[in-house]
Amino acid sequence: MGKVRARPSGTAGSPNARVRRPLSAWSWCAVVVTAFLAGAGAHAAGVPGPYMLAGLLVGMVLALSGLVTATFPRPAYRISQAMAGVLMGGYIQPAALRAAAPAMLPLTVVTVVTVLLSVGIARRIERTGLLDRPTATLATVPGGAAAMLAAADELGADTRLVAIAQYSRVAMIAVTAPVVVPLSGPLLHGGAGSAEPHSPVSPQMLHLVAGAHQPAGLLVLCAVAVLGVQVGRRLRLPAPMVLGPMLVTVVATFSGAVHGFRPAGLLQTLVFTCIGLEIGLRFRRDSLRHARRLLPWMVGGTVVISLVSAVLAWLLARLTNLSYADAYLATTPGGINAVLATSVATNADVGLVSSVQSMRLFAVVTLAPVLVRLSFTRSRRCAPPDETPSNVR
């Protein structure tokens, strides 16, 4: 299959742009409320990670049925990302990092093995002739989906296929992780998420931040989120909307300057609901048709990487003092937001999981373009003088 040069989804002139109908603000509110109520029902039924999972499924149903043809509003998604970054940073405490320090080296080794395995799968897919090397590499490496899409547009890969592969991986991990973690046995600690309310009828749901002083906490939360986004952009961090607020929150928490501003209660559940909706609404019928020949490879590659990560996590748990749930969530190749939601919902060690997942995100986003460009150089050296590799523009 020859490479199809697709414009980013939703841009002017793209096939999707002609059929997408914008929704009003009230319509989007109705979508979010529907997903939130579905999450409340899932919580009542005992489903792990109910709000993000319900948001993801509601988004997929609306998108694939054609009821919603627009993507999730970018301002709302950016706010959700920034809130998720603050939430992640709020769980990273000095004591937790000191306790996890002995396990950081093996966790790093497992992360490297996962990335190398994904590169090997990309090479295998490339040999089938279904994908060129840039598209295969960016579609399979377990990095930030948004960052991979940006790299795909820059490096001449098929952005539509990269999007389907990356968000399919995130969706699969988001659906399976909340089920796998409770089945893995009890945690070795009472996770920080154990005190977070998830029931919509809980009085604590009215607390929007973790501290006792709600107005002051909300003001600090907004300030940290805005400053974090600016820092993330200024430092050119991968996924700046998440990692920037996370970094500023860690600095604020370690310095002891401010506290009690971590999202909680209704705000936390809305953040997870919006994250799930954004992922689910990414799935389009035309995009799935475009990728139908590749779907078995995409799904198979994700399953292989996930199984290897699960086995490595089991070995890691046997060799260290980590629980299997913490090791699995720290190394699983899921989206950082999806893994965060699962960690909080299952009372895992969110500080450890956030630290390792952020480290992998930095590594993958940095190395993926380098791997693609190195492959271009190797292809040019190996090609006969009168030939040019088909995937090089």
C-alpha positions as CSV (number, residue, x, y, z in Angstrom):
1,M,0.0,0.0,0.0
2,G,1.5,3.3,-1.0
3,K,1.9,6.0,1.5
4,V,-1.1,8.4,1.7
5,R,-0.1,11.9,2.7
6,A,-2.9,12.9,5.0
7,R,-3.4,16.4,6.5
8,P,-3.9,16.6,10.2
9,S,-7.5,15.8,11.2
10,G,-9.7,18.8,11.2
11,T,-7.5,21.2,9.2
12,A,-8.8,23.2,6.3
13,G,-9.0,21.2,3.1
14,S,-8.9,17.8,4.7
15,P,-11.7,15.3,3.9
16,N,-12.8,15.3,7.5
17,A,-13.2,19.1,7.6
18,R,-15.9,19.1,5.0
19,V,-18.2,16.8,6.9
20,R,-17.6,18.0,10.5
21,R,-20.4,20.0,12.0
22,P,-19.5,22.2,14.9
23,L,-21.5,21.8,18.1
24,S,-22.8,24.6,20.3
25,A,-21.4,25.1,23.8
26,W,-24.7,23.8,25.2
27,S,-24.4,20.7,23.1
28,W,-20.9,20.0,24.3
29,C,-22.2,20.5,27.9
30,A,-24.8,17.9,27.2
31,V,-22.2,15.5,25.9
32,V,-20.0,15.9,29.0
33,V,-22.9,15.5,31.3
34,T,-23.9,12.3,29.5
35,A,-20.4,10.9,29.8
36,F,-20.3,12.0,33.5
37,L,-23.6,10.3,34.3
38,A,-22.4,7.2,32.4
39,G,-19.3,7.3,34.6
40,A,-21.5,7.6,37.7
41,G,-23.4,4.5,36.6
42,A,-20.2,2.6,36.0
43,H,-19.0,3.6,39.5
44,A,-22.2,2.3,41.0
45,A,-21.6,-0.9,39.1
46,G,-18.1,-1.2,40.6
47,V,-16.2,-0.6,37.3
48,P,-12.6,0.5,37.9
49,G,-11.6,3.9,36.6
50,P,-15.3,4.6,35.7
51,Y,-15.3,8.2,34.6
52,M,-12.5,8.0,32.0
53,L,-13.6,4.7,30.7
54,A,-17.2,5.9,30.4
55,G,-16.1,9.1,28.6
56,L,-14.0,7.0,26.2
57,L,-16.8,4.7,25.3
58,V,-19.4,7.5,25.0
59,G,-17.0,9.4,22.8
60,M,-16.4,6.4,20.5
61,V,-20.2,5.7,20.2
62,L,-20.9,9.3,19.3
63,A,-18.1,9.5,16.8
64,L,-18.6,6.1,15.1
65,S,-22.4,6.6,14.9
66,G,-21.9,10.0,13.3
67,L,-23.9,11.8,16.0
68,V,-20.9,13.9,16.8
69,T,-18.5,14.7,13.9
70,A,-16.5,17.4,15.6
71,T,-13.5,16.9,17.8
72,F,-13.5,17.8,21.5
73,P,-13.1,21.5,22.0
74,R,-9.4,22.3,22.2
75,P,-9.8,24.9,25.1
76,A,-11.6,22.3,27.2
77,Y,-9.1,19.6,26.4
78,R,-6.1,21.9,27.2
79,I,-7.6,22.8,30.5
80,S,-8.1,19.0,31.2
81,Q,-4.5,18.3,30.3
82,A,-3.2,21.1,32.5
83,M,-5.4,19.9,35.4
84,A,-4.1,16.4,34.9
85,G,-0.5,17.7,35.0
86,V,-1.2,19.4,38.3
87,L,-2.8,16.2,39.6
88,M,0.3,14.2,38.6
89,G,2.7,16.6,40.1
90,G,0.7,16.8,43.3
91,Y,1.3,13.1,43.9
92,I,5.0,13.2,43.5
93,Q,6.3,13.6,47.0
94,P,9.9,13.5,48.3
95,A,9.2,10.6,50.6
96,A,7.6,8.6,47.8
97,L,10.5,9.2,45.5
98,R,13.0,8.1,48.2
99,A,11.0,4.9,48.7
100,A,11.0,4.2,45.0
101,A,14.6,5.1,44.3
102,P,15.9,1.5,44.6
103,A,13.5,0.4,41.9
104,M,14.2,3.3,39.4
105,L,17.1,1.5,37.6
106,P,15.1,-1.7,36.8
107,L,12.1,0.4,35.9
108,T,14.3,2.3,33.5
109,V,15.6,-0.9,32.0
110,V,12.0,-2.2,31.5
111,T,11.1,1.1,29.8
112,V,14.0,0.9,27.4
113,V,13.1,-2.7,26.5
114,T,9.5,-1.6,25.8
115,V,10.7,1.1,23.5
116,L,13.1,-1.1,21.7
117,L,10.4,-3.8,21.2
118,S,8.1,-1.2,19.7
119,V,10.8,-0.2,17.2
120,G,11.3,-3.8,16.3
121,I,7.6,-4.2,15.6
122,A,7.7,-1.1,13.5
123,R,10.4,-2.6,11.4
124,R,8.4,-5.8,11.0
125,I,5.3,-3.8,9.8
126,E,7.5,-1.9,7.4
127,R,8.7,-5.1,5.8
128,T,5.1,-6.0,4.9
129,G,5.0,-3.1,2.6
130,L,1.9,-1.7,4.2
131,L,3.7,1.3,5.8
132,D,6.8,3.4,5.1
133,R,9.4,3.6,7.9
134,P,8.4,7.0,9.4
135,T,4.7,6.1,9.6
136,A,5.5,2.6,11.1
137,T,7.9,4.0,13.7
138,L,5.7,6.9,14.8
139,A,2.6,4.6,14.9
140,T,4.1,2.0,17.2
141,V,6.4,3.8,19.7
142,P,4.6,4.2,23.0
143,G,4.9,8.0,23.4
144,G,2.5,10.9,23.7
145,A,0.0,10.6,21.0
146,A,-0.2,14.3,20.4
147,A,3.6,14.6,20.2
148,M,3.7,11.7,17.7
149,L,1.1,13.4,15.5
150,A,3.2,16.6,15.5
151,A,6.3,14.6,14.6
152,A,4.4,12.8,11.8
153,D,3.4,16.0,10.2
154,E,7.0,17.3,10.3
155,L,8.6,14.1,9.1
156,G,6.2,13.3,6.2
157,A,4.4,10.3,7.7
158,D,0.8,9.5,7.3
159,T,-0.8,11.5,10.1
160,R,-4.2,9.7,9.8
161,L,-2.6,6.3,10.3
162,V,-0.4,7.5,13.1
163,A,-3.4,8.9,14.9
164,I,-5.5,5.7,14.6
165,A,-2.6,3.6,15.8
166,Q,-1.6,5.8,18.7
167,Y,-5.2,6.4,19.9
168,S,-6.1,2.7,19.5
169,R,-3.2,1.8,21.8
170,V,-4.3,4.4,24.3
171,A,-7.9,3.2,24.2
172,M,-6.9,-0.5,24.6
173,I,-4.7,0.3,27.6
174,A,-7.3,2.6,29.1
175,V,-9.9,-0.2,28.8
176,T,-7.8,-3.1,30.0
177,A,-5.6,-1.5,32.7
178,P,-8.5,-0.8,35.2
179,V,-9.4,-4.5,34.9
180,V,-5.9,-5.9,35.0
181,V,-4.7,-4.0,38.1
182,P,-7.4,-5.2,40.5
183,L,-6.9,-8.7,39.4
184,S,-3.2,-8.5,40.1
185,G,-3.6,-8.7,43.8
186,P,-3.6,-6.3,46.7
187,L,-1.3,-3.2,46.7
188,L,1.5,-3.0,49.1
189,H,0.4,0.4,50.4
190,G,-2.7,2.5,50.8
191,G,-2.4,4.6,47.7
192,A,-2.8,8.3,47.7
193,G,-5.9,8.0,45.6
194,S,-7.8,6.1,48.4
195,A,-9.2,9.2,49.9
196,E,-10.5,10.6,46.6
197,P,-14.3,10.6,46.3
198,H,-15.7,9.1,43.1
199,S,-19.4,8.7,44.0
200,P,-21.5,11.6,42.6
201,V,-23.6,11.6,45.7
202,S,-20.6,11.9,48.1
203,P,-20.6,15.2,50.0
204,Q,-16.8,15.4,49.4
205,M,-17.6,15.6,45.6
206,L,-18.3,19.3,46.3
207,H,-14.6,19.8,47.2
208,L,-12.9,20.9,44.0
209,V,-9.4,20.9,45.5
210,A,-7.7,18.7,48.1
211,G,-7.1,21.5,50.6
212,A,-9.5,22.8,53.3
213,H,-9.6,26.3,51.9
214,Q,-11.4,25.9,48.6
215,P,-11.4,29.5,47.1
216,A,-7.7,29.9,47.9
217,G,-6.9,26.4,46.6
218,L,-8.7,27.1,43.3
219,L,-6.8,30.4,42.8
220,V,-3.5,28.6,43.4
221,L,-4.6,25.8,41.0
222,C,-5.4,28.2,38.2
223,A,-2.1,30.1,38.7
224,V,0.0,26.9,38.8
225,A,-1.8,25.6,35.7
226,V,-1.3,28.8,33.7
227,L,2.3,29.2,34.8
228,G,3.0,25.5,34.1
229,V,1.7,25.8,30.5
230,Q,3.9,28.8,29.9
231,V,6.9,27.0,31.4
232,G,6.2,23.9,29.3
233,R,6.1,25.9,26.1
234,R,9.1,28.0,27.0
235,L,11.2,24.9,27.8
236,R,9.8,23.1,24.6
237,L,8.8,20.1,26.7
238,P,7.0,17.2,25.0
239,A,3.3,17.5,25.8
240,P,3.8,20.9,27.4
241,M,0.2,21.2,28.5
242,V,0.7,18.2,30.9
243,L,4.4,18.2,31.8
244,G,4.7,22.0,32.3
245,P,2.0,22.1,35.1
246,M,3.4,18.9,36.5
247,L,6.9,20.4,36.7
248,V,5.7,23.6,38.4
249,T,3.5,21.6,40.8
250,V,6.5,19.4,41.8
251,V,8.6,22.6,42.5
252,A,5.8,24.2,44.5
253,T,5.2,21.0,46.5
254,F,8.9,20.3,47.2
255,S,9.5,23.9,48.3
256,G,6.5,23.8,50.6
257,A,5.4,27.3,49.2
258,V,1.8,26.3,48.6
259,H,-0.3,23.2,49.1
260,G,-3.8,22.0,49.0
261,F,-4.5,22.9,45.3
262,R,-4.6,19.4,43.7
263,P,-7.8,18.8,41.8
264,A,-10.3,16.6,43.7
265,G,-13.9,15.7,43.9
266,L,-16.1,16.9,41.0
267,L,-13.2,18.7,39.3
268,Q,-11.1,15.5,39.2
269,T,-13.9,13.4,37.8
270,L,-14.7,16.0,35.1
271,V,-11.0,16.0,34.1
272,F,-11.0,12.3,33.7
273,T,-14.3,12.4,31.8
274,C,-13.0,15.0,29.4
275,I,-9.8,13.0,28.8
276,G,-11.8,9.9,28.0
277,L,-14.2,11.8,25.7
278,E,-11.3,13.4,23.7
279,I,-9.7,10.0,23.1
280,G,-13.1,8.4,22.1
281,L,-14.0,11.2,19.7
282,R,-10.8,10.7,17.8
283,F,-12.2,7.5,16.2
284,R,-13.8,8.2,12.8
285,R,-15.4,5.8,10.5
286,D,-13.5,7.1,7.5
287,S,-10.2,6.9,9.3
288,L,-10.9,3.3,10.4
289,R,-11.8,2.4,6.8
290,H,-8.5,4.0,5.7
291,A,-6.6,1.9,8.2
292,R,-8.6,-1.4,7.9
293,R,-5.7,-3.4,6.4
294,L,-3.4,-2.2,9.2
295,L,-5.8,-2.7,12.1
296,P,-4.7,-6.3,12.7
297,W,-1.0,-5.2,12.8
298,M,-1.8,-2.2,15.1
299,V,-3.9,-4.3,17.5
300,G,-1.4,-7.2,17.4
301,G,1.6,-4.9,18.1
302,T,-0.2,-3.3,21.0
303,V,-1.1,-6.7,22.5
304,V,2.5,-8.0,22.1
305,I,4.0,-4.9,23.7
306,S,1.4,-5.0,26.5
307,L,2.0,-8.7,27.2
308,V,5.8,-8.2,27.3
309,S,5.3,-5.2,29.6
310,A,3.1,-7.3,31.9
311,V,5.7,-10.1,32.1
312,L,8.5,-7.6,32.8
313,A,6.4,-5.9,35.4
314,W,5.8,-9.3,37.1
315,L,9.6,-9.9,37.1
316,L,10.2,-6.4,38.4
317,A,7.7,-7.0,41.2
318,R,9.5,-10.2,42.2
319,L,12.9,-8.6,42.3
320,T,11.9,-5.4,44.1
321,N,9.6,-4.2,46.8
322,L,7.0,-2.9,44.3
323,S,3.6,-4.3,44.0
324,Y,2.7,-5.8,40.6
325,A,0.0,-3.1,40.1
326,D,2.5,-0.3,40.5
327,A,5.1,-2.0,38.3
328,Y,2.6,-2.6,35.6
329,L,1.1,0.9,35.6
330,A,4.6,2.4,35.6
331,T,5.7,0.5,32.6
332,T,2.6,-0.2,30.5
333,P,2.6,1.6,27.1
334,G,-0.6,3.6,27.7
335,G,-1.2,7.3,27.4
336,I,0.0,9.1,30.4
337,N,-3.4,10.6,31.2
338,A,-5.1,7.3,30.9
339,V,-2.6,5.6,33.2
340,L,-2.9,8.5,35.6
341,A,-6.7,8.0,35.8
342,T,-6.3,4.3,36.4
343,S,-3.6,4.9,39.1
344,V,-5.8,7.2,41.0
345,A,-8.9,5.0,40.7
346,T,-7.0,1.9,41.8
347,N,-5.1,3.5,44.7
348,A,-1.7,2.9,43.1
349,D,1.5,4.8,43.8
350,V,0.7,7.7,41.5
351,G,4.0,9.5,42.2
352,L,6.0,6.5,41.0
353,V,3.8,5.9,38.0
354,S,3.8,9.6,37.0
355,S,7.6,9.8,37.3
356,V,8.4,6.7,35.2
357,Q,5.7,7.4,32.6
358,S,7.0,11.0,32.3
359,M,10.6,9.7,31.8
360,R,9.4,7.4,29.0
361,L,7.5,10.2,27.4
362,F,10.6,12.4,27.4
363,A,12.7,9.6,26.0
364,V,10.3,8.5,23.2
365,V,9.4,12.0,22.0
366,T,13.1,12.9,21.9
367,L,14.3,9.7,20.2
368,A,11.5,8.9,17.7
369,P,12.3,11.7,15.2
370,V,16.0,10.8,15.6
371,L,15.2,7.1,14.7
372,V,13.2,8.2,11.7
373,R,15.9,10.5,10.4
374,L,18.6,7.9,11.0
375,S,16.6,5.5,9.0
376,F,16.4,8.0,6.1
377,T,20.2,8.2,6.1
378,R,20.6,4.5,6.2
379,S,18.1,4.1,3.3
380,R,19.9,6.6,1.2
381,R,23.3,4.9,1.7
382,C,21.8,1.5,0.9
383,A,19.8,2.5,-2.2
384,P,21.3,2.1,-5.7
385,P,22.5,5.4,-7.3
386,D,19.5,5.5,-9.6
387,E,16.9,4.8,-6.9
388,T,15.4,6.9,-4.2
389,P,13.7,5.3,-1.2
390,S,9.9,5.7,-1.7
391,N,9.4,7.0,1.8
392,V,11.9,9.9,1.4
393,R,10.5,13.2,0.1
